[in-house]
Amino acid sequence: MKYFGTVNSFDIDKGRGSIKPETGGENLAFEKSAMSWDSKVTPPTVGQRLSYEVGTKDEKPCALNLETI
C-alpha cells in the first residue's frame, strides 16, 4: 500500500533520513537504498513530498520504495 509524506531530514553523507507521514504519527526512517532514484545525483530535500511503502528494519517501522511525486 502506498502512503505519502514529506522529507523531514536527510544526511547525504550517512545516506539516511526520515519522512513525516501525511496521516500523522511518528516519523519513519529511510535509507538511500530505499529510493527509486540516484540520491547522489538528486538528493531528497526537506519538505519534498514522496510516496512510500511501510516495512521494517531491525524490528522498527521504516519507509521503503520511496518515489518522487
CHARMM-style PDB file with segment names, atoms N, HN, CA, C and O in Angstrom:
ATOM      1  N   MET     1       0.842  -1.174   0.000  1.00  0.00      PROA
ATOM      2  CA  MET     1       0.000   0.000   0.000  1.00  0.00      PROA
ATOM      3  C   MET     1       0.891   1.243   0.000  1.00  0.00      PROA
ATOM      4  O   MET     1       1.852   1.325   0.765  1.00  0.00      PROA
ATOM      5  N   LYS     2       0.570   2.194  -0.850  1.00  0.00      PROA
ATOM      6  HN  LYS     2      -0.210   2.127  -1.471  1.00  0.00      PROA
ATOM      7  CA  LYS     2       1.340   3.440  -0.946  1.00  0.00      PROA
ATOM      8  C   LYS     2       0.821   4.463   0.056  1.00  0.00      PROA
ATOM      9  O   LYS     2      -0.382   4.622   0.261  1.00  0.00      PROA
ATOM     10  N   TYR     3       1.775   5.145   0.666  1.00  0.00      PROA
ATOM     11  HN  TYR     3       2.752   5.016   0.499  1.00  0.00      PROA
ATOM     12  CA  TYR     3       1.485   6.250   1.578  1.00  0.00      PROA
ATOM     13  C   TYR     3       2.205   7.482   1.051  1.00  0.00      PROA
ATOM     14  O   TYR     3       3.036   7.388   0.147  1.00  0.00      PROA
ATOM     15  N   PHE     4       1.883   8.629   1.619  1.00  0.00      PROA
ATOM     16  HN  PHE     4       1.209   8.705   2.353  1.00  0.00      PROA
ATOM     17  CA  PHE     4       2.523   9.873   1.214  1.00  0.00      PROA
ATOM     18  C   PHE     4       3.038  10.598   2.444  1.00  0.00      PROA
ATOM     19  O   PHE     4       2.462  10.514   3.528  1.00  0.00      PROA
ATOM     20  N   GLY     5       4.138  11.313   2.249  1.00  0.00      PROA
ATOM     21  HN  GLY     5       4.607  11.382   1.368  1.00  0.00      PROA
ATOM     22  CA  GLY     5       4.708  12.083   3.340  1.00  0.00      PROA
ATOM     23  C   GLY     5       5.725  13.067   2.801  1.00  0.00      PROA
ATOM     24  O   GLY     5       5.971  13.134   1.597  1.00  0.00      PROA
ATOM     25  N   THR     6       6.311  13.829   3.710  1.00  0.00      PROA
ATOM     26  HN  THR     6       6.111  13.774   4.689  1.00  0.00      PROA
ATOM     27  CA  THR     6       7.333  14.803   3.326  1.00  0.00      PROA
ATOM     28  C   THR     6       8.640  14.484   4.033  1.00  0.00      PROA
ATOM     29  O   THR     6       8.657  13.995   5.163  1.00  0.00      PROA
ATOM     30  N   VAL     7       9.731  14.773   3.341  1.00  0.00      PROA
ATOM     31  HN  VAL     7       9.717  15.170   2.423  1.00  0.00      PROA
ATOM     32  CA  VAL     7      11.056  14.535   3.905  1.00  0.00      PROA
ATOM     33  C   VAL     7      11.246  15.478   5.088  1.00  0.00      PROA
ATOM     34  O   VAL     7      11.091  16.694   4.967  1.00  0.00      PROA
ATOM     35  N   ASN     8      11.581  14.899   6.218  1.00  0.00      PROA
ATOM     36  HN  ASN     8      11.707  13.912   6.316  1.00  0.00      PROA
ATOM     37  CA  ASN     8      11.814  15.662   7.441  1.00  0.00      PROA
ATOM     38  C   ASN     8      13.301  15.970   7.595  1.00  0.00      PROA
ATOM     39  O   ASN     8      13.680  17.024   8.107  1.00  0.00      PROA
ATOM     40  N   SER     9      14.140  15.032   7.143  1.00  0.00      PROA
ATOM     41  HN  SER     9      13.832  14.176   6.727  1.00  0.00      PROA
ATOM     42  CA  SER     9      15.593  15.215   7.204  1.00  0.00      PROA
ATOM     43  C   SER     9      16.254  14.233   6.248  1.00  0.00      PROA
ATOM     44  O   SER     9      15.682  13.194   5.918  1.00  0.00      PROA
ATOM     45  N   PHE    10      17.474  14.572   5.802  1.00  0.00      PROA
ATOM     46  HN  PHE    10      17.939  15.416   6.070  1.00  0.00      PROA
ATOM     47  CA  PHE    10      18.278  13.648   5.009  1.00  0.00      PROA
ATOM     48  C   PHE    10      19.737  14.045   5.142  1.00  0.00      PROA
ATOM     49  O   PHE    10      20.105  15.188   4.869  1.00  0.00      PROA
ATOM     50  N   ASP    11      20.566  13.097   5.562  1.00  0.00      PROA
ATOM     51  HN  ASP    11      20.267  12.169   5.784  1.00  0.00      PROA
ATOM     52  CA  ASP    11      22.008  13.299   5.691  1.00  0.00      PROA
ATOM     53  C   ASP    11      22.671  12.587   4.519  1.00  0.00      PROA
ATOM     54  O   ASP    11      22.749  11.359   4.501  1.00  0.00      PROA
ATOM     55  N   ILE    12      23.146  13.347   3.545  1.00  0.00      PROA
ATOM     56  HN  ILE    12      23.083  14.345   3.559  1.00  0.00      PROA
ATOM     57  CA  ILE    12      23.713  12.753   2.333  1.00  0.00      PROA
ATOM     58  C   ILE    12      24.966  11.933   2.632  1.00  0.00      PROA
ATOM     59  O   ILE    12      25.230  10.942   1.952  1.00  0.00      PROA
ATOM     60  N   ASP    13      25.743  12.335   3.646  1.00  0.00      PROA
ATOM     61  HN  ASP    13      25.528  13.140   4.199  1.00  0.00      PROA
ATOM     62  CA  ASP    13      26.957  11.589   3.990  1.00  0.00      PROA
ATOM     63  C   ASP    13      26.635  10.230   4.600  1.00  0.00      PROA
ATOM     64  O   ASP    13      27.319   9.247   4.316  1.00  0.00      PROA
ATOM     65  N   LYS    14      25.615  10.167   5.424  1.00  0.00      PROA
ATOM     66  HN  LYS    14      25.060  10.966   5.654  1.00  0.00      PROA
ATOM     67  CA  LYS    14      25.220   8.906   6.061  1.00  0.00      PROA
ATOM     68  C   LYS    14      24.248   8.109   5.198  1.00  0.00      PROA
ATOM     69  O   LYS    14      24.097   6.901   5.380  1.00  0.00      PROA
ATOM     70  N   GLY    15      23.583   8.793   4.249  1.00  0.00      PROA
ATOM     71  HN  GLY    15      23.705   9.774   4.102  1.00  0.00      PROA
ATOM     72  CA  GLY    15      22.625   8.115   3.387  1.00  0.00      PROA
ATOM     73  C   GLY    15      21.341   7.728   4.103  1.00  0.00      PROA
ATOM     74  O   GLY    15      20.683   6.754   3.737  1.00  0.00      PROA
ATOM     75  N   ARG    16      20.990   8.502   5.127  1.00  0.00      PROA
ATOM     76  HN  ARG    16      21.524   9.294   5.424  1.00  0.00      PROA
ATOM     77  CA  ARG    16      19.787   8.207   5.910  1.00  0.00      PROA
ATOM     78  C   ARG    16      18.971   9.474   6.118  1.00  0.00      PROA
ATOM     79  O   ARG    16      19.485  10.592   6.072  1.00  0.00      PROA
ATOM     80  N   GLY    17      17.686   9.258   6.346  1.00  0.00      PROA
ATOM     81  HN  GLY    17      17.269   8.350   6.383  1.00  0.00      PROA
ATOM     82  CA  GLY    17      16.814  10.385   6.610  1.00  0.00      PROA
ATOM     83  C   GLY    17      15.536   9.926   7.269  1.00  0.00      PROA
ATOM     84  O   GLY    17      15.414   8.778   7.695  1.00  0.00      PROA
ATOM     85  N   SER    18      14.576  10.843   7.348  1.00  0.00      PROA
ATOM     86  HN  SER    18      14.675  11.776   7.001  1.00  0.00      PROA
ATOM     87  CA  SER    18      13.273  10.495   7.902  1.00  0.00      PROA
ATOM     88  C   SER    18      12.186  11.191   7.092  1.00  0.00      PROA
ATOM     89  O   SER    18      12.404  12.234   6.475  1.00  0.00      PROA
ATOM     90  N   ILE    19      11.024  10.583   7.118  1.00  0.00      PROA
ATOM     91  HN  ILE    19      10.847   9.736   7.619  1.00  0.00      PROA
ATOM     92  CA  ILE    19       9.878  11.105   6.392  1.00  0.00      PROA
ATOM     93  C   ILE    19       8.715  11.250   7.374  1.00  0.00      PROA
ATOM     94  O   ILE    19       8.493  10.388   8.223  1.00  0.00      PROA
ATOM     95  N   LYS    20       7.982  12.351   7.243  1.00  0.00      PROA
ATOM     96  HN  LYS    20       8.163  13.052   6.553  1.00  0.00      PROA
ATOM     97  CA  LYS    20       6.827  12.617   8.107  1.00  0.00      PROA
ATOM     98  C   LYS    20       5.573  12.186   7.362  1.00  0.00      PROA
ATOM     99  O   LYS    20       5.242  12.779   6.335  1.00  0.00      PROA
ATOM    100  N   PRO    21       4.864  11.168   7.849  1.00  0.00      PROA
ATOM    101  CA  PRO    21       3.659  10.699   7.173  1.00  0.00      PROA
ATOM    102  C   PRO    21       2.560  11.759   7.156  1.00  0.00      PROA
ATOM    103  O   PRO    21       2.355  12.462   8.145  1.00  0.00      PROA
ATOM    104  N   GLU    22       1.856  11.871   6.030  1.00  0.00      PROA
ATOM    105  HN  GLU    22       2.022  11.299   5.227  1.00  0.00      PROA
ATOM    106  CA  GLU    22       0.739  12.815   5.927  1.00  0.00      PROA
ATOM    107  C   GLU    22      -0.414  12.423   6.835  1.00  0.00      PROA
ATOM    108  O   GLU    22      -1.213  13.271   7.231  1.00  0.00      PROA
ATOM    109  N   THR    23      -0.502  11.142   7.164  1.00  0.00      PROA
ATOM    110  HN  THR    23       0.147  10.453   6.842  1.00  0.00      PROA
ATOM    111  CA  THR    23      -1.590  10.661   8.012  1.00  0.00      PROA
ATOM    112  C   THR    23      -1.302  10.873   9.492  1.00  0.00      PROA
ATOM    113  O   THR    23      -2.130  10.538  10.339  1.00  0.00      PROA
ATOM    114  N   GLY    24      -0.134  11.426   9.809  1.00  0.00      PROA
ATOM    115  HN  GLY    24       0.539  11.697   9.121  1.00  0.00      PROA
ATOM    116  CA  GLY    24       0.247  11.650  11.198  1.00  0.00      PROA
ATOM    117  C   GLY    24       1.045  10.484  11.745  1.00  0.00      PROA
ATOM    118  O   GLY    24       1.372   9.542  11.023  1.00  0.00      PROA
ATOM    119  N   GLY    25       1.346  10.558  12.997  1.00  0.00      PROA
ATOM    120  HN  GLY    25       1.081  11.323  13.583  1.00  0.00      PROA
ATOM    121  CA  GLY    25       2.137   9.505  13.625  1.00  0.00      PROA
ATOM    122  C   GLY    25       3.610   9.858  13.628  1.00  0.00      PROA
ATOM    123  O   GLY    25       4.007  10.957  13.240  1.00  0.00      PROA
ATOM    124  N   GLU    26       4.412   8.906  14.072  1.00  0.00      PROA
ATOM    125  HN  GLU    26       4.090   8.014  14.387  1.00  0.00      PROA
ATOM    126  CA  GLU    26       5.845   9.131  14.192  1.00  0.00      PROA
ATOM    127  C   GLU    26       6.528   9.147  12.828  1.00  0.00      PROA
ATOM    128  O   GLU    26       6.073   8.506  11.881  1.00  0.00      PROA
ATOM    129  N   ASN    27       7.622   9.889  12.749  1.00  0.00      PROA
ATOM    130  HN  ASN    27       7.991  10.410  13.518  1.00  0.00      PROA
ATOM    131  CA  ASN    27       8.426   9.903  11.528  1.00  0.00      PROA
ATOM    132  C   ASN    27       8.976   8.514  11.267  1.00  0.00      PROA
ATOM    133  O   ASN    27       9.226   7.744  12.194  1.00  0.00      PROA
ATOM    134  N   LEU    28       9.162   8.203   9.979  1.00  0.00      PROA
ATOM    135  HN  LEU    28       8.959   8.828   9.226  1.00  0.00      PROA
ATOM    136  CA  LEU    28       9.722   6.918   9.581  1.00  0.00      PROA
ATOM    137  C   LEU    28      11.124   7.125   9.029  1.00  0.00      PROA
ATOM    138  O   LEU    28      11.357   8.030   8.228  1.00  0.00      PROA
ATOM    139  N   ALA    29      12.042   6.294   9.455  1.00  0.00      PROA
ATOM    140  HN  ALA    29      11.853   5.559  10.106  1.00  0.00      PROA
ATOM    141  CA  ALA    29      13.406   6.347   8.941  1.00  0.00      PROA
ATOM    142  C   ALA    29      13.445   5.735   7.545  1.00  0.00      PROA
ATOM    143  O   ALA    29      12.622   4.884   7.207  1.00  0.00      PROA
ATOM    144  N   PHE    30      14.412   6.179   6.734  1.00  0.00      PROA
ATOM    145  HN  PHE    30      15.080   6.870   7.009  1.00  0.00      PROA
ATOM    146  CA  PHE    30      14.661   5.547   5.441  1.00  0.00      PROA
ATOM    147  C   PHE    30      16.140   5.643   5.119  1.00  0.00      PROA
ATOM    148  O   PHE    30      16.857   6.487   5.656  1.00  0.00      PROA
ATOM    149  N   GLU    31      16.582   4.767   4.236  1.00  0.00      PROA
ATOM    150  HN  GLU    31      16.000   4.081   3.799  1.00  0.00      PROA
ATOM    151  CA  GLU    31      17.965   4.769   3.763  1.00  0.00      PROA
ATOM    152  C   GLU    31      17.969   5.017   2.270  1.00  0.00      PROA
ATOM    153  O   GLU    31      16.969   4.785   1.591  1.00  0.00      PROA
ATOM    154  N   LYS    32      19.098   5.492   1.758  1.00  0.00      PROA
ATOM    155  HN  LYS    32      19.910   5.681   2.309  1.00  0.00      PROA
ATOM    156  CA  LYS    32      19.172   5.820   0.331  1.00  0.00      PROA
ATOM    157  C   LYS    32      18.877   4.612  -0.541  1.00  0.00      PROA
ATOM    158  O   LYS    32      18.416   4.773  -1.671  1.00  0.00      PROA
ATOM    159  N   SER    33      19.131   3.407  -0.047  1.00  0.00      PROA
ATOM    160  HN  SER    33      19.505   3.277   0.871  1.00  0.00      PROA
ATOM    161  CA  SER    33      18.843   2.203  -0.828  1.00  0.00      PROA
ATOM    162  C   SER    33      17.341   2.011  -1.047  1.00  0.00      PROA
ATOM    163  O   SER    33      16.945   1.235  -1.916  1.00  0.00      PROA
ATOM    164  N   ALA    34      16.497   2.704  -0.271  1.00  0.00      PROA
ATOM    165  HN  ALA    34      16.819   3.335   0.435  1.00  0.00      PROA
ATOM    166  CA  ALA    34      15.044   2.600  -0.417  1.00  0.00      PROA
ATOM    167  C   ALA    34      14.492   3.559  -1.467  1.00  0.00      PROA
ATOM    168  O   ALA    34      13.298   3.527  -1.766  1.00  0.00      PROA
ATOM    169  N   MET    35      15.357   4.419  -2.033  1.00  0.00      PROA
ATOM    170  HN  MET    35      16.327   4.445  -1.790  1.00  0.00      PROA
ATOM    171  CA  MET    35      14.907   5.406  -3.018  1.00  0.00      PROA
ATOM    172  C   MET    35      14.930   4.813  -4.421  1.00  0.00      PROA
ATOM    173  O   MET    35      15.799   4.009  -4.758  1.00  0.00      PROA
ATOM    174  N   SER    36      13.965   5.222  -5.225  1.00  0.00      PROA
ATOM    175  HN  SER    36      13.259   5.875  -4.951  1.00  0.00      PROA
ATOM    176  CA  SER    36      13.870   4.708  -6.593  1.00  0.00      PROA
ATOM    177  C   SER    36      14.718   5.517  -7.569  1.00  0.00      PROA
ATOM    178  O   SER    36      14.662   5.274  -8.774  1.00  0.00      PROA
ATOM    179  N   TRP    37      15.506   6.479  -7.070  1.00  0.00      PROA
ATOM    180  HN  TRP    37      15.551   6.677  -6.091  1.00  0.00      PROA
ATOM    181  CA  TRP    37      16.356   7.301  -7.921  1.00  0.00      PROA
ATOM    182  C   TRP    37      17.734   7.407  -7.282  1.00  0.00      PROA
ATOM    183  O   TRP    37      17.915   7.005  -6.133  1.00  0.00      PROA
ATOM    184  N   ASP    38      18.690   7.936  -8.003  1.00  0.00      PROA
ATOM    185  HN  ASP    38      18.542   8.263  -8.936  1.00  0.00      PROA
ATOM    186  CA  ASP    38      20.058   8.073  -7.508  1.00  0.00      PROA
ATOM    187  C   ASP    38      20.152   9.302  -6.606  1.00  0.00      PROA
ATOM    188  O   ASP    38      20.122  10.436  -7.084  1.00  0.00      PROA
ATOM    189  N   SER    39      20.265   9.072  -5.312  1.00  0.00      PROA
ATOM    190  HN  SER    39      20.289   8.152  -4.923  1.00  0.00      PROA
ATOM    191  CA  SER    39      20.276  10.178  -4.349  1.00  0.00      PROA
ATOM    192  C   SER    39      21.551  11.008  -4.425  1.00  0.00      PROA
ATOM    193  O   SER    39      21.585  12.130  -3.921  1.00  0.00      PROA
ATOM    194  N   LYS    40      22.601  10.473  -5.048  1.00  0.00      PROA
ATOM    195  HN  LYS    40      22.574   9.562  -5.457  1.00  0.00      PROA
ATOM    196  CA  LYS    40      23.825  11.266  -5.204  1.00  0.00      PROA
ATOM    197  C   LYS    40      23.641  12.326  -6.282  1.00  0.00      PROA
ATOM    198  O   LYS    40      24.224  13.408  -6.199  1.00  0.00      PROA
ATOM    199  N   VAL    41      22.832  12.020  -7.291  1.00  0.00      PROA
ATOM    200  HN  VAL    41      22.358  11.141  -7.358  1.00  0.00      PROA
ATOM    201  CA  VAL    41      22.561  12.972  -8.363  1.00  0.00      PROA
ATOM    202  C   VAL    41      21.520  13.988  -7.900  1.00  0.00      PROA
ATOM    203  O   VAL    41      21.703  15.193  -8.073  1.00  0.00      PROA
ATOM    204  N   THR    42      20.438  13.503  -7.317  1.00  0.00      PROA
ATOM    205  HN  THR    42      20.290  12.524  -7.176  1.00  0.00      PROA
ATOM    206  CA  THR    42      19.355  14.364  -6.845  1.00  0.00      PROA
ATOM    207  C   THR    42      18.949  13.928  -5.438  1.00  0.00      PROA
ATOM    208  O   THR    42      18.038  13.114  -5.287  1.00  0.00      PROA
ATOM    209  N   PRO    43      19.608  14.454  -4.411  1.00  0.00      PROA
ATOM    210  CA  PRO    43      19.240  14.058  -3.049  1.00  0.00      PROA
ATOM    211  C   PRO    43      17.865  14.605  -2.673  1.00  0.00      PROA
ATOM    212  O   PRO    43      17.465  15.659  -3.166  1.00  0.00      PROA
ATOM    213  N   PRO    44      17.141  13.902  -1.808  1.00  0.00      PROA
ATOM    214  CA  PRO    44      15.855  14.430  -1.364  1.00  0.00      PROA
ATOM    215  C   PRO    44      16.067  15.693  -0.534  1.00  0.00      PROA
ATOM    216  O   PRO    44      17.087  15.843   0.138  1.00  0.00      PROA
ATOM    217  N   THR    45      15.109  16.583  -0.589  1.00  0.00      PROA
ATOM    218  HN  THR    45      14.281  16.461  -1.135  1.00  0.00      PROA
ATOM    219  CA  THR    45      15.211  17.836   0.157  1.00  0.00      PROA
ATOM    220  C   THR    45      14.115  17.903   1.220  1.00  0.00      PROA
ATOM    221  O   THR    45      13.033  17.342   1.047  1.00  0.00      PROA
ATOM    222  N   VAL    46      14.406  18.586   2.303  1.00  0.00      PROA
ATOM    223  HN  VAL    46      15.285  19.042   2.443  1.00  0.00      PROA
ATOM    224  CA  VAL    46      13.430  18.753   3.377  1.00  0.00      PROA
ATOM    225  C   VAL    46      12.184  19.422   2.804  1.00  0.00      PROA
ATOM    226  O   VAL    46      12.271  20.438   2.115  1.00  0.00      PROA
ATOM    227  N   GLY    47      11.031  18.841   3.098  1.00  0.00      PROA
ATOM    228  HN  GLY    47      10.960  18.016   3.658  1.00  0.00      PROA
ATOM    229  CA  GLY    47       9.763  19.351   2.599  1.00  0.00      PROA
ATOM    230  C   GLY    47       9.303  18.704   1.304  1.00  0.00      PROA
ATOM    231  O   GLY    47       8.164  18.911   0.888  1.00  0.00      PROA
ATOM    232  N   GLN    48      10.162  17.926   0.659  1.00  0.00      PROA
ATOM    233  HN  GLN    48      11.088  17.758   0.997  1.00  0.00      PROA
ATOM    234  CA  GLN    48       9.800  17.263  -0.596  1.00  0.00      PROA
ATOM    235  C   GLN    48       8.760  16.177  -0.313  1.00  0.00      PROA
ATOM    236  O   GLN    48       8.905  15.403   0.633  1.00  0.00      PROA
ATOM    237  N   ARG    49       7.717  16.125  -1.134  1.00  0.00      PROA
ATOM    238  HN  ARG    49       7.599  16.754  -1.903  1.00  0.00      PROA
ATOM    239  CA  ARG    49       6.656  15.129  -0.982  1.00  0.00      PROA
ATOM    240  C   ARG    49       7.051  13.862  -1.732  1.00  0.00      PROA
ATOM    241  O   ARG    49       7.472  13.912  -2.888  1.00  0.00      PROA
ATOM    242  N   LEU    50       6.906  12.726  -1.052  1.00  0.00      PROA
ATOM    243  HN  LEU    50       6.563  12.686  -0.113  1.00  0.00      PROA
ATOM    244  CA  LEU    50       7.256  11.432  -1.622  1.00  0.00      PROA
ATOM    245  C   LEU    50       6.145  10.429  -1.355  1.00  0.00      PROA
ATOM    246  O   LEU    50       5.348  10.591  -0.431  1.00  0.00      PROA
ATOM    247  N   SER    51       6.109   9.391  -2.180  1.00  0.00      PROA
ATOM    248  HN  SER    51       6.757   9.260  -2.931  1.00  0.00      PROA
ATOM    249  CA  SER    51       5.270   8.241  -1.867  1.00  0.00      PROA
ATOM    250  C   SER    51       6.196   7.150  -1.343  1.00  0.00      PROA
ATOM    251  O   SER    51       7.384   7.126  -1.667  1.00  0.00      PROA
ATOM    252  N   TYR    52       5.651   6.253  -0.536  1.00  0.00      PROA
ATOM    253  HN  TYR    52       4.686   6.273  -0.273  1.00  0.00      PROA
ATOM    254  CA  TYR    52       6.471   5.199   0.059  1.00  0.00      PROA
ATOM    255  C   TYR    52       5.585   4.056   0.524  1.00  0.00      PROA
ATOM    256  O   TYR    52       4.362   4.183   0.584  1.00  0.00      PROA
ATOM    257  N   GLU    53       6.211   2.953   0.848  1.00  0.00      PROA
ATOM    258  HN  GLU    53       7.205   2.849   0.800  1.00  0.00      PROA
ATOM    259  CA  GLU    53       5.554   1.820   1.479  1.00  0.00      PROA
ATOM    260  C   GLU    53       6.164   1.659   2.863  1.00  0.00      PROA
ATOM    261  O   GLU    53       7.288   2.098   3.108  1.00  0.00      PROA
ATOM    262  N   VAL    54       5.432   1.038   3.752  1.00  0.00      PROA
ATOM    263  HN  VAL    54       4.520   0.681   3.553  1.00  0.00      PROA
ATOM    264  CA  VAL    54       5.939   0.831   5.108  1.00  0.00      PROA
ATOM    265  C   VAL    54       6.456  -0.596   5.235  1.00  0.00      PROA
ATOM    266  O   VAL    54       5.791  -1.555   4.843  1.00  0.00      PROA
ATOM    267  N   GLY    55       7.646  -0.711   5.787  1.00  0.00      PROA
ATOM    268  HN  GLY    55       8.186   0.068   6.106  1.00  0.00      PROA
ATOM    269  CA  GLY    55       8.252  -2.005   6.055  1.00  0.00      PROA
ATOM    270  C   GLY    55       8.900  -1.968   7.422  1.00  0.00      PROA
ATOM    271  O   GLY    55       8.597  -1.095   8.235  1.00  0.00      PROA
ATOM    272  N   THR    56       9.790  -2.910   7.678  1.00  0.00      PROA
ATOM    273  HN  THR    56      10.036  -3.619   7.017  1.00  0.00      PROA
ATOM    274  CA  THR    56      10.507  -2.923   8.948  1.00  0.00      PROA
ATOM    275  C   THR    56      11.995  -3.134   8.711  1.00  0.00      PROA
ATOM    276  O   THR    56      12.403  -3.779   7.746  1.00  0.00      PROA
ATOM    277  N   LYS    57      12.787  -2.582   9.605  1.00  0.00      PROA
ATOM    278  HN  LYS    57      12.455  -2.058  10.389  1.00  0.00      PROA
ATOM    279  CA  LYS    57      14.233  -2.797   9.632  1.00  0.00      PROA
ATOM    280  C   LYS    57      14.623  -2.845  11.098  1.00  0.00      PROA
ATOM    281  O   LYS    57      14.286  -1.945  11.868  1.00  0.00      PROA
ATOM    282  N   ASP    58      15.321  -3.878  11.475  1.00  0.00      PROA
ATOM    283  HN  ASP    58      15.595  -4.609  10.849  1.00  0.00      PROA
ATOM    284  CA  ASP    58      15.695  -4.073  12.880  1.00  0.00      PROA
ATOM    285  C   ASP    58      14.465  -4.012  13.786  1.00  0.00      PROA
ATOM    286  O   ASP    58      14.511  -3.453  14.882  1.00  0.00      PROA
ATOM    287  N   GLU    59      13.368  -4.598  13.307  1.00  0.00      PROA
ATOM    288  HN  GLU    59      13.331  -5.052  12.416  1.00  0.00      PROA
ATOM    289  CA  GLU    59      12.104  -4.685  14.037  1.00  0.00      PROA
ATOM    290  C   GLU    59      11.451  -3.329  14.308  1.00  0.00      PROA
ATOM    291  O   GLU    59      10.614  -3.212  15.203  1.00  0.00      PROA
ATOM    292  N   LYS    60      11.833  -2.305  13.539  1.00  0.00      PROA
ATOM    293  HN  LYS    60      12.513  -2.401  12.813  1.00  0.00      PROA
ATOM    294  CA  LYS    60      11.227  -0.978  13.663  1.00  0.00      PROA
ATOM    295  C   LYS    60      10.609  -0.602  12.321  1.00  0.00      PROA
ATOM    296  O   LYS    60      11.148  -0.973  11.278  1.00  0.00      PROA
ATOM    297  N   PRO    61       9.481   0.132  12.319  1.00  0.00      PROA
ATOM    298  CA  PRO    61       8.894   0.555  11.048  1.00  0.00      PROA
ATOM    299  C   PRO    61       9.818   1.517  10.304  1.00  0.00      PROA
ATOM    300  O   PRO    61      10.510   2.331  10.916  1.00  0.00      PROA
ATOM    301  N   CYS    62       9.816   1.409   8.981  1.00  0.00      PROA
ATOM    302  HN  CYS    62       9.253   0.748   8.485  1.00  0.00      PROA
ATOM    303  CA  CYS    62      10.626   2.300   8.150  1.00  0.00      PROA
ATOM    304  C   CYS    62       9.931   2.495   6.811  1.00  0.00      PROA
ATOM    305  O   CYS    62       9.011   1.756   6.461  1.00  0.00      PROA
ATOM    306  N   ALA    63      10.385   3.503   6.064  1.00  0.00      PROA
ATOM    307  HN  ALA    63      11.133   4.103   6.349  1.00  0.00      PROA
ATOM    308  CA  ALA    63       9.836   3.787   4.740  1.00  0.00      PROA
ATOM    309  C   ALA    63      10.669   3.057   3.688  1.00  0.00      PROA
ATOM    310  O   ALA    63      11.899   3.084   3.734  1.00  0.00      PROA
ATOM    311  N   LEU    64       9.994   2.408   2.743  1.00  0.00      PROA
ATOM    312  HN  LEU    64       8.995   2.386   2.706  1.00  0.00      PROA
ATOM    313  CA  LEU    64      10.640   1.668   1.659  1.00  0.00      PROA
ATOM    314  C   LEU    64      10.067   2.117   0.323  1.00  0.00      PROA
ATOM    315  O   LEU    64       8.998   2.726   0.269  1.00  0.00      PROA
ATOM    316  N   ASN    65      10.779   1.813  -0.747  1.00  0.00      PROA
ATOM    317  HN  ASN    65      11.647   1.318  -0.703  1.00  0.00      PROA
ATOM    318  CA  ASN    65      10.305   2.090  -2.111  1.00  0.00      PROA
ATOM    319  C   ASN    65       9.853   3.540  -2.285  1.00  0.00      PROA
ATOM    320  O   ASN    65       8.775   3.804  -2.818  1.00  0.00      PROA
ATOM    321  N   LEU    66      10.684   4.468  -1.832  1.00  0.00      PROA
ATOM    322  HN  LEU    66      11.559   4.253  -1.399  1.00  0.00      PROA
ATOM    323  CA  LEU    66      10.368   5.891  -1.948  1.00  0.00      PROA
ATOM    324  C   LEU    66      10.408   6.337  -3.404  1.00  0.00      PROA
ATOM    325  O   LEU    66      11.314   5.969  -4.151  1.00  0.00      PROA
ATOM    326  N   GLU    67       9.420   7.131  -3.798  1.00  0.00      PROA
ATOM    327  HN  GLU    67       8.684   7.429  -3.191  1.00  0.00      PROA
ATOM    328  CA  GLU    67       9.350   7.675  -5.153  1.00  0.00      PROA
ATOM    329  C   GLU    67       8.987   9.150  -5.088  1.00  0.00      PROA
ATOM    330  O   GLU    67       8.215   9.578  -4.230  1.00  0.00      PROA
ATOM    331  N   THR    68       9.556   9.917  -6.008  1.00  0.00      PROA
ATOM    332  HN  THR    68      10.183   9.568  -6.705  1.00  0.00      PROA
ATOM    333  CA  THR    68       9.192  11.330  -6.094  1.00  0.00      PROA
ATOM    334  C   THR    68       7.804  11.446  -6.708  1.00  0.00      PROA
ATOM    335  O   THR    68       7.370  10.569  -7.455  1.00  0.00      PROA
ATOM    336  N   ILE    69       7.124  12.519  -6.394  1.00  0.00      PROA
ATOM    337  HN  ILE    69       7.477  13.232  -5.788  1.00  0.00      PROA
ATOM    338  CA  ILE    69       5.765  12.731  -6.916  1.00  0.00      PROA
ATOM    339  C   ILE    69       5.795  13.902  -7.866  1.00  0.00      PROA
ATOM    340  OT1 ILE    69       4.763  14.267  -8.429  1.00  0.00      PROA
TER     341      ILE     69
END
